[in-house]
């Protein structure tokens, strides 16, 4: 038994072939016209804003740019993903909250870092120096060791 789906209905593109008795030599979907005409005016506006004068070649380049833009956009649109869904998806993608990647502080500065003229000694040499010179390097009263109770380390 063969089950027929309704895919044939959706495979048919809604196209406008032109006025009666004067059809266009190309097929363009209604959604392509809906995207292409405003895109053409936007491209012309960008050309004027950039300082290009209105003429034959600037209009021809605007027409070529409009065809490229329309083809790129209509490649994303199908019967499964209509224009309204693509516009909504693009709007939500642009307005969605993003992860904050910058820190909350200001510029980092090393002005508060203390720099000493001599290099610090390694720990094992510091201990030996204090033991060797004895009473010359007293740094206040010695601290009492804390009692660790029953968890004291063996061998001390």
Secondary structure, 3 states (H helix, E strand, C coil): CCCCCCHHHHHCCCEEEEECCEEEEEEEEHHHHHHHHHHHHHHHHHHHHHCCCCCHHHHHHHHHHHHHHHHHHHCCCCCCCCHHHHHHHHHHHHHCCCCCCCCCCCCCCCCCCCCCCCCCCCHHHHHHHHHHHHHHHCCCCCCCCCCCHHHCCCCC
